[in-house]
Amino acid sequence: MADTAGEKKHEATDYRRQRAREEGNIARSSDLTSAILLLVGVILLDVTGPALGESMIQLLRDAFDQRMEISTDVRTEMVHLGRQITQSSVAILPLMLGLLLTSVVVHFAQVGPLWLPDKIGFDFSRIDPIRGFQRLMTITNASRLGFGMIKIGLVAGILVFGVWGRWDAIQALGSAELSTVGRFVWDTMITLCRDVAIALLVLAIADYAFQRWKYEQDLRMTDEELREELKMTQGDPHTKARRRKVQRELAQQRLSVDVPKADVVITNPTELAIALQYDPKTMKAPVVLAKGADLVAAKIRKIALEHGIPIVERKPLAQALFKQVDVGKPVPSTEYTAVAEVLKYVYQVKGRSLNELTETLRD
């Protein structure tokens, strides 16, 4: 029984998910971000590499040319240095902006908008050696270690087989021109890095799927956790039951006071009941004193019988009044004719003068 009670068999509620998010407990994979950044970086280098290389070579040429000119003016040297820094920054700016934008997009795609000011600051528990050792010995970290070994083996395999497949071309570089060697090295580096990035991306996607699954499993709730959360968010069920009982008692007390004042009760005949009161001297139209369905309707009929109040069955009228008129409000003009017929019948039963209806239901 204890195992059953502690089993996490309920899906996480929205409240539990929100609390976990506010505490920084989210499903994310740092490997996914790293793999995508590596792949995007390789693509950007492949596209902008030649232009970037030409810019850097030109900067080096300018720097050497300026060094050949001896100048004792510090201001002139600072101007030259600033120009070189600006030119080099402009050359690598597309690469840096591309990587920055990619990092932001990937992080936002995994986490979404999340601001955790409580996490800013120094936490001494993070440098506790005992807690650090305990964290290292967890199953999660052991799996991360195994995953890291797989990545190392995969990267090493790609590099070894990549170089082995180009071994004949590498041996032929001994008699090639320097520009040919440089182009071969660049193309080989881009190709190998791209293959490594794609392989790491596949592993990172698998890692993210696992992290997402584990996150959902950790958020699942036991019966006790679900009950405690319902108490916290919606109140104690026993307290709510007592509150509803008190509300029912108060409603019944109001019925016991208001229904005896009614002139007639219009029914459906069993599902609905509407108690009407009309005093031609003080009212322009009949007023709904009470209304209800099912058990409340039965209570209204019971009180009406106890006090000798006529009960008249008018299905369409009862339905219209129940839907359109709130308690304490007058009958709408669209129902004046039907209500007048009911009041006429009630007056005849009670033996009251029909002259009292002459001013009934004035517009």
N, C-alpha and C positions, 0 to 999 in steps of 0.2 A: 504493500500500500504506500509505503514511503517513497518508493521509486516512482510510482504512478503520480503521486502528489507533486514530486519535484520535476516531472517531465515537462519540458518546454514544448507544449503542443499547440499554443496559440500564436497566431501572427502578431507582430508588433503593432501596437496602436499608433495613431498619428502623434499622440502626446509623447509616447516613449521615443519615437523617432526624433521628435523635435528636441527633447531633453538630451538625447545622445548627440545630436548635432551641435547643440549649445555647449556641450562639454568637449567638443572637438573629436568625438568618436564618429568617424566617417569612413566610408569605403573608398580607398584610393590606392593607386600603385605608383610609387616613385619611379619604378622601372619603365612604366609606360611613358612617362614624361621624358625620361632620359633617352629612350629608344627613338621617340618621335623627334626630339631635338637633334639627335645624331643624324637621322635620316634627312631632316630638313637642312641641317648644316652641310651635309655632303652634297645635296642637290644645289644649294646656293653656291657652294664652292665650285661645283662643276659649271654652273652658269656664269658666275662672276669671276671665277678664278683667273682666266687669261687677262681680263681687264685689270683685276686687282694686282696680278703679277707685274704687268706693265707699269702700273702706277707706282708700285714699290721700287721697281728698278729705276724709274725716272727720279724718284725721291733720292735714292742712293747716289745717282749720278750728280744731281744738283748739290747734294751734301759734299761730295768729294770735290766738285768744282769750286765750291765756296771755301773749302778748307785750303785750297791752293792759293787763295787770295788772302794774304795776311792783313788783318784789320785789328787796330787797337781800339776801335770805337765799340764800347760795350753795348750801346744802344743799337748799333747796326747788327751786332751778333744776336741780340735778343729778338730783333725783327726777323732775322733769318730763321732762328729756332722756332719762333711762333708760327711762321709760314709753313715750316716742315711738319710741325705737329698738326696744323689745320689740314694740310693736304693728306697726311696719313690717316687722319680721323675720317675725312670725307671718303677716302678709298675703302675703308672697312665699315663705313656706316650702314650700307645696305645689308651686309651680313649680320651685324649686331642687331639692327632693327628687326630683321626677319626672325632671328632666334628669340628675341625678347617677345615679339608678338606671338610666336608659336608657343612659348612657355606659358604666357597668360591664357591663351585660348585653351590649351590642353588642361591646365589647372582648373579653369572655370568649367570646362566640360565635365570634369570628374567631381568637383566639389560644389560648384555653383557659388553664388554670393554668400560669403561667410566671413564674419568679423568677430574675432575672439579676443577682446581686450584683456580678459583674465589670463590668457596664455602669454601675454607680454610681461617679461620680467625674469628674474633669476629664481630658479627652483632648486633649493639645496638637496631635495630628495633625489634629483637626477645625478648628483655626484656621490651618492651614498654607495660605497663599494658592495655592501651586502645586497642591497636592492638591485644594483646593477648586475651582480652575479645571478640573482634569482631571475631577472629578466632574460639573461642569456640562456638559462636552462629551460625556458619554456618550449613547448612543442612548436609554437609559431616561429620562434627564432631558429630552432633546429631545422624546420622546413625551409626557412629563408637561407640558411647556410647551404643546404643541399641544392637549392635553386641557384645560388651563386656559383657553386662548383659546376653545375650544368652549363651555366653561361660561359664560364672560363673555358671549359672543354670545347664548347661550340665555337667560340671565337678563335681558339687556337687551331681547331680543325679547319675552319674556313681560311685562315691565313696560311697554314701549311699547304693545303691543297691548292690554294690560289697561287702561291709562289712555285709550287711543284709543276703546275700546269704551264707556267711561263718560263720554266728553267732554260729551255733552249734559246728563247728570246733574250734572256738575261745574259747567257754566255756570249751571244752575238754582239752585245753592246760594247765589247772591248775595242772593236774597230769602228764604232759608230761615232758620228759627230756629237759634240756636247749638247746641241739643241735637240737632237734626236733622243739622246739619253734622258734629258730633262722631260721631254714630252712623254716618253715611255714610263718614267717613274711617276709622273703626275697621273697619267691615265690608269696605271696599275693601282696607285694609292686610292683614287676615287672609286674604282671598281670594287676593290676589296672592302673599303669602308662602307660602300653601299650594301654589299652582300651581308656584312656584319650587322649593319643597322636593320636590314629587313629581318634577319634571323632573330635579333634581339626584340624586334617589334612583335614578332609572332609569339615569343615567350612572354613578353610583357602583357599581351592581350590575354593569354592564358592565366597569367598571374592576377590580372585585374578581375577576371571572371571568378577565380578562386577567392580573392579578397571580398568580392561582392557576395558570394555565397556564404562565406564564413561570417561576414557582417550580419547578414539576414538571420543566420542561425543563432548568433550571439544575442540578437535583439528579441528573439522569440520569448514568450512569457509562460510561466507556470500558472496554475490555477490561483495560487496565493498571490502572485504578483499582479495578476489581472484584477482580482478582488480589491487589493490595496489601491491600485490605480483608479478603479471606479469609485472607491470611497473618496479619494483625493480630488478627483475631477468632477464627480457628479453628486457626491455626498453619500453618507451611510444609507444603504437600502432600508434599514429599519427606521431610521429617522425620516426618510422620505415617505415610507408607508404610514407612519404616525401623522405626518403633516397632511397627507392626502385624507386620512380619516377625519382629522380635525376640520379640514375644508369641507368634506361631505357633511359633517355634523352642522357646520355653520350654514351651509346651503339649505339643509333640511329645516333648520330653525327659521331661515328667511321665508321658506315656503310656508311654514306653519303660521307665519305672521301675515304674509302677503295674500296667499290664496283665499283665506276667508273673506277678504275685502272684495273679491271679484264678483261680478254680476253673472258671468257665464264662463264655462270652460269648453273650448272647442278642441275636438280630438280627431284622430286619424283613422280608426278609433283607438288603437292600442299602442301604436308606436310613438305618437306625438300628442302633446297636450299644451294648450295655450290658455292662460287665465286672463280674461279681459275685465276691465272696470270702466264704467262710463257714468259720469254725472253731468247732465246737460247744463247745470248751473255754473259749474267751474271748469269744465273741459270742452274744448272745441272738437275733440275726437276721442274715441276709446283708447285706453292705454293698456299696454301689455304689462301685467303685474308679475307674471312668471311664465316660463316656458321650459320644456324639457323633452327628452326622448328616452324611450325604454324605461329604465328604473325610475328616473326622475318624473317621467310622464305618469307612471303608475302611482307615484307618491302624490302628484297633483290631483289625480282623479280620486284617490283615497280621501284626501283632505276635503275635496269638494263634496263628496258623498257625506262625510261626517258633518258638514256645515250646511247641507241642503242646497248647495249651489248647482244650478242646472248644468248638465253635461250634454253638449250638442255635437253630433258627429257631422263634420263637414271636411272631407278629405282634401279637396283642392285648397280650401281656405286655410286649413291647418298647415298644410305644406308651405303655402305662400307666406303666412305670418311667421312661421318658424324660421324661414330663410331670410326674410326681409327686415324683420323688426327686432330690435334689441329690447331687453327688459327695461322698463321704465320709459319707453318711447311710444309715441302715438301711432295708430294705424295709418298707413299711407292712403292717400285719396283713391288710389286704384282699387282698394278693397272696401270702400265705403258702402257700396250697394250690398255686397255679400254680408258685411257685418251688420248693416241695418236690418236685413231680413232675420238674422239670428237674434238681434235684440228685440225685434218685434215679437218673435216667437216667445222669447223669455218673458217679456212684459205680459203677454197673454197668459202664460203659465202662472206668473206671480199675481196676476190680477191688477197690475199697475195700469194707470191711464195711458192710453196710446197717444194722448196729446203731448206726453213727454218726449215723443219722438219727432215732434215738429221741427225742433231745432237741432235734431241729431245730425252729426256728421257735417257740420257747416264747413264750407271750403275755406 
